[in-house]
């Protein structure tokens, strides 16, 4: 079966940067767009942080939790469930 690949407008995705979204019940902000995948990088708005290690694996600093949400599946023929579940806040 020859399925059609979905073409994504990266500029349209970039327009989401700074927008608040709900991702599976977690309020997040879109902070980056990865073009190759394509994917959205979200930063969780809650106060929980993740400990970021340095190059030696030692605890270095606390940083906000980030989540990478692929827009398309590997074959680029359908949207991922995570992307479809994003709800934009006004």
mmCIF file of the C-alpha atoms, coordinates in Angstrom:
data_MODEL
# 
_entry.id   MODEL 
# 
loop_
_atom_site.group_PDB 
_atom_site.id 
_atom_site.type_symbol 
_atom_site.label_atom_id 
_atom_site.label_alt_id 
_atom_site.label_comp_id 
_atom_site.label_asym_id 
_atom_site.label_entity_id 
_atom_site.label_seq_id 
_atom_site.pdbx_PDB_ins_code 
_atom_site.Cartn_x 
_atom_site.Cartn_y 
_atom_site.Cartn_z 
_atom_site.occupancy 
_atom_site.B_iso_or_equiv 
_atom_site.pdbx_formal_charge 
_atom_site.auth_seq_id 
_atom_site.auth_comp_id 
_atom_site.auth_asym_id 
_atom_site.auth_atom_id 
_atom_site.pdbx_PDB_model_num 
ATOM 1  C CA . UNK A 1 1  ? 0.000  0.000  0.000  1.00 0.00 ? 1  UNK A CA 1 
ATOM 2  C CA . UNK A 1 2  ? 1.391  3.394  -0.977 1.00 0.00 ? 2  UNK A CA 1 
ATOM 3  C CA . UNK A 1 3  ? 0.535  5.813  1.817  1.00 0.00 ? 3  UNK A CA 1 
ATOM 4  C CA . UNK A 1 4  ? 1.055  9.540  1.419  1.00 0.00 ? 4  UNK A CA 1 
ATOM 5  C CA . UNK A 1 5  ? 3.628  11.213 3.644  1.00 0.00 ? 5  UNK A CA 1 
ATOM 6  C CA . UNK A 1 6  ? 2.445  14.228 5.609  1.00 0.00 ? 6  UNK A CA 1 
ATOM 7  C CA . UNK A 1 7  ? 4.327  17.459 4.905  1.00 0.00 ? 7  UNK A CA 1 
ATOM 8  C CA . UNK A 1 8  ? 4.700  19.752 7.916  1.00 0.00 ? 8  UNK A CA 1 
ATOM 9  C CA . UNK A 1 9  ? 5.038  23.552 7.754  1.00 0.00 ? 9  UNK A CA 1 
ATOM 10 C CA . UNK A 1 10 ? 7.891  24.240 10.201 1.00 0.00 ? 10 UNK A CA 1 
ATOM 11 C CA . UNK A 1 11 ? 7.042  27.955 10.314 1.00 0.00 ? 11 UNK A CA 1 
ATOM 12 C CA . UNK A 1 12 ? 3.542  27.084 11.477 1.00 0.00 ? 12 UNK A CA 1 
ATOM 13 C CA . UNK A 1 13 ? 5.016  24.895 14.229 1.00 0.00 ? 13 UNK A CA 1 
ATOM 14 C CA . UNK A 1 14 ? 7.399  27.712 15.217 1.00 0.00 ? 14 UNK A CA 1 
ATOM 15 C CA . UNK A 1 15 ? 4.326  29.881 15.725 1.00 0.00 ? 15 UNK A CA 1 
ATOM 16 C CA . UNK A 1 16 ? 3.538  27.661 18.715 1.00 0.00 ? 16 UNK A CA 1 
ATOM 17 C CA . UNK A 1 17 ? 6.722  28.693 20.568 1.00 0.00 ? 17 UNK A CA 1 
ATOM 18 C CA . UNK A 1 18 ? 5.719  30.458 23.774 1.00 0.00 ? 18 UNK A CA 1 
ATOM 19 C CA . UNK A 1 19 ? 2.184  29.030 23.736 1.00 0.00 ? 19 UNK A CA 1 
ATOM 20 C CA . UNK A 1 20 ? 0.815  27.170 26.752 1.00 0.00 ? 20 UNK A CA 1 
ATOM 21 C CA . UNK A 1 21 ? -0.455 23.651 26.145 1.00 0.00 ? 21 UNK A CA 1 
ATOM 22 C CA . UNK A 1 22 ? -1.935 20.810 28.136 1.00 0.00 ? 22 UNK A CA 1 
ATOM 23 C CA . UNK A 1 23 ? -0.019 17.566 27.558 1.00 0.00 ? 23 UNK A CA 1 
ATOM 24 C CA . UNK A 1 24 ? -1.717 14.576 29.197 1.00 0.00 ? 24 UNK A CA 1 
ATOM 25 C CA . UNK A 1 25 ? -2.813 16.718 32.148 1.00 0.00 ? 25 UNK A CA 1 
ATOM 26 C CA . UNK A 1 26 ? 0.445  18.663 32.554 1.00 0.00 ? 26 UNK A CA 1 
ATOM 27 C CA . UNK A 1 27 ? 0.516  22.355 31.712 1.00 0.00 ? 27 UNK A CA 1 
ATOM 28 C CA . UNK A 1 28 ? 3.565  23.128 29.578 1.00 0.00 ? 28 UNK A CA 1 
ATOM 29 C CA . UNK A 1 29 ? 5.043  25.839 27.381 1.00 0.00 ? 29 UNK A CA 1 
ATOM 30 C CA . UNK A 1 30 ? 6.335  25.139 23.876 1.00 0.00 ? 30 UNK A CA 1 
ATOM 31 C CA . UNK A 1 31 ? 9.994  26.238 23.982 1.00 0.00 ? 31 UNK A CA 1 
ATOM 32 C CA . UNK A 1 32 ? 11.492 24.823 20.773 1.00 0.00 ? 32 UNK A CA 1 
ATOM 33 C CA . UNK A 1 33 ? 10.762 23.128 17.453 1.00 0.00 ? 33 UNK A CA 1 
ATOM 34 C CA . UNK A 1 34 ? 13.075 20.369 16.227 1.00 0.00 ? 34 UNK A CA 1 
ATOM 35 C CA . UNK A 1 35 ? 12.951 20.455 12.441 1.00 0.00 ? 35 UNK A CA 1 
ATOM 36 C CA . UNK A 1 36 ? 14.415 17.063 11.518 1.00 0.00 ? 36 UNK A CA 1 
ATOM 37 C CA . UNK A 1 37 ? 11.876 14.904 13.327 1.00 0.00 ? 37 UNK A CA 1 
ATOM 38 C CA . UNK A 1 38 ? 9.765  17.238 13.444 1.00 0.00 ? 38 UNK A CA 1 
ATOM 39 C CA . UNK A 1 39 ? 9.031  17.527 17.163 1.00 0.00 ? 39 UNK A CA 1 
ATOM 40 C CA . UNK A 1 40 ? 7.955  20.062 19.769 1.00 0.00 ? 40 UNK A CA 1 
ATOM 41 C CA . UNK A 1 41 ? 9.975  20.570 22.944 1.00 0.00 ? 41 UNK A CA 1 
ATOM 42 C CA . UNK A 1 42 ? 7.790  21.388 25.943 1.00 0.00 ? 42 UNK A CA 1 
ATOM 43 C CA . UNK A 1 43 ? 8.814  22.759 29.331 1.00 0.00 ? 43 UNK A CA 1 
ATOM 44 C CA . UNK A 1 44 ? 6.585  21.711 32.211 1.00 0.00 ? 44 UNK A CA 1 
ATOM 45 C CA . UNK A 1 45 ? 5.172  24.674 34.152 1.00 0.00 ? 45 UNK A CA 1 
ATOM 46 C CA . UNK A 1 46 ? 5.073  22.865 37.506 1.00 0.00 ? 46 UNK A CA 1 
ATOM 47 C CA . UNK A 1 47 ? 7.705  23.557 40.144 1.00 0.00 ? 47 UNK A CA 1 
ATOM 48 C CA . UNK A 1 48 ? 9.230  20.073 40.009 1.00 0.00 ? 48 UNK A CA 1 
ATOM 49 C CA . UNK A 1 49 ? 12.724 20.073 38.563 1.00 0.00 ? 49 UNK A CA 1 
ATOM 50 C CA . UNK A 1 50 ? 15.095 17.464 37.215 1.00 0.00 ? 50 UNK A CA 1 
ATOM 51 C CA . UNK A 1 51 ? 18.699 17.148 38.328 1.00 0.00 ? 51 UNK A CA 1 
ATOM 52 C CA . UNK A 1 52 ? 20.950 17.669 35.317 1.00 0.00 ? 52 UNK A CA 1 
ATOM 53 C CA . UNK A 1 53 ? 24.240 15.732 35.421 1.00 0.00 ? 53 UNK A CA 1 
ATOM 54 C CA . UNK A 1 54 ? 27.549 17.077 34.126 1.00 0.00 ? 54 UNK A CA 1 
ATOM 55 C CA . UNK A 1 55 ? 29.698 15.187 31.599 1.00 0.00 ? 55 UNK A CA 1 
ATOM 56 C CA . UNK A 1 56 ? 30.949 12.894 34.404 1.00 0.00 ? 56 UNK A CA 1 
ATOM 57 C CA . UNK A 1 57 ? 27.456 11.941 35.548 1.00 0.00 ? 57 UNK A CA 1 
ATOM 58 C CA . UNK A 1 58 ? 27.651 14.004 38.738 1.00 0.00 ? 58 UNK A CA 1 
ATOM 59 C CA . UNK A 1 59 ? 24.651 16.035 39.857 1.00 0.00 ? 59 UNK A CA 1 
ATOM 60 C CA . UNK A 1 60 ? 25.185 19.528 38.503 1.00 0.00 ? 60 UNK A CA 1 
ATOM 61 C CA . UNK A 1 61 ? 22.056 21.665 38.749 1.00 0.00 ? 61 UNK A CA 1 
ATOM 62 C CA . UNK A 1 62 ? 18.279 21.589 38.828 1.00 0.00 ? 62 UNK A CA 1 
ATOM 63 C CA . UNK A 1 63 ? 16.496 22.364 35.581 1.00 0.00 ? 63 UNK A CA 1 
ATOM 64 C CA . UNK A 1 64 ? 12.828 22.423 34.547 1.00 0.00 ? 64 UNK A CA 1 
ATOM 65 C CA . UNK A 1 65 ? 11.413 19.177 33.184 1.00 0.00 ? 65 UNK A CA 1 
ATOM 66 C CA . UNK A 1 66 ? 11.333 19.064 29.381 1.00 0.00 ? 66 UNK A CA 1 
ATOM 67 C CA . UNK A 1 67 ? 9.329  16.751 27.140 1.00 0.00 ? 67 UNK A CA 1 
ATOM 68 C CA . UNK A 1 68 ? 9.929  16.084 23.442 1.00 0.00 ? 68 UNK A CA 1 
ATOM 69 C CA . UNK A 1 69 ? 6.742  15.364 21.503 1.00 0.00 ? 69 UNK A CA 1 
ATOM 70 C CA . UNK A 1 70 ? 7.208  13.968 17.982 1.00 0.00 ? 70 UNK A CA 1 
ATOM 71 C CA . UNK A 1 71 ? 4.710  15.409 15.505 1.00 0.00 ? 71 UNK A CA 1 
ATOM 72 C CA . UNK A 1 72 ? 4.702  12.474 13.053 1.00 0.00 ? 72 UNK A CA 1 
ATOM 73 C CA . UNK A 1 73 ? 5.274  8.738  13.327 1.00 0.00 ? 73 UNK A CA 1 
ATOM 74 C CA . UNK A 1 74 ? 8.464  7.170  11.918 1.00 0.00 ? 74 UNK A CA 1 
ATOM 75 C CA . UNK A 1 75 ? 6.983  6.700  8.450  1.00 0.00 ? 75 UNK A CA 1 
ATOM 76 C CA . UNK A 1 76 ? 5.678  10.299 8.436  1.00 0.00 ? 76 UNK A CA 1 
ATOM 77 C CA . UNK A 1 77 ? 2.237  9.097  7.370  1.00 0.00 ? 77 UNK A CA 1 
ATOM 78 C CA . UNK A 1 78 ? 0.242  9.979  10.495 1.00 0.00 ? 78 UNK A CA 1 
ATOM 79 C CA . UNK A 1 79 ? 0.355  12.268 13.516 1.00 0.00 ? 79 UNK A CA 1 
ATOM 80 C CA . UNK A 1 80 ? 1.522  10.799 16.834 1.00 0.00 ? 80 UNK A CA 1 
ATOM 81 C CA . UNK A 1 81 ? -1.024 10.333 19.641 1.00 0.00 ? 81 UNK A CA 1 
ATOM 82 C CA . UNK A 1 82 ? 0.998  12.705 21.855 1.00 0.00 ? 82 UNK A CA 1 
ATOM 83 C CA . UNK A 1 83 ? 0.825  15.505 19.298 1.00 0.00 ? 83 UNK A CA 1 
ATOM 84 C CA . UNK A 1 84 ? -2.887 14.963 18.735 1.00 0.00 ? 84 UNK A CA 1 
ATOM 85 C CA . UNK A 1 85 ? -3.488 15.098 22.510 1.00 0.00 ? 85 UNK A CA 1 
ATOM 86 C CA . UNK A 1 86 ? -1.959 18.581 22.893 1.00 0.00 ? 86 UNK A CA 1 
ATOM 87 C CA . UNK A 1 87 ? -4.558 21.159 23.902 1.00 0.00 ? 87 UNK A CA 1 
ATOM 88 C CA . UNK A 1 88 ? -3.693 24.824 23.371 1.00 0.00 ? 88 UNK A CA 1 
ATOM 89 C CA . UNK A 1 89 ? -4.562 27.391 26.041 1.00 0.00 ? 89 UNK A CA 1 
ATOM 90 C CA . UNK A 1 90 ? -5.681 30.829 24.883 1.00 0.00 ? 90 UNK A CA 1 
# 
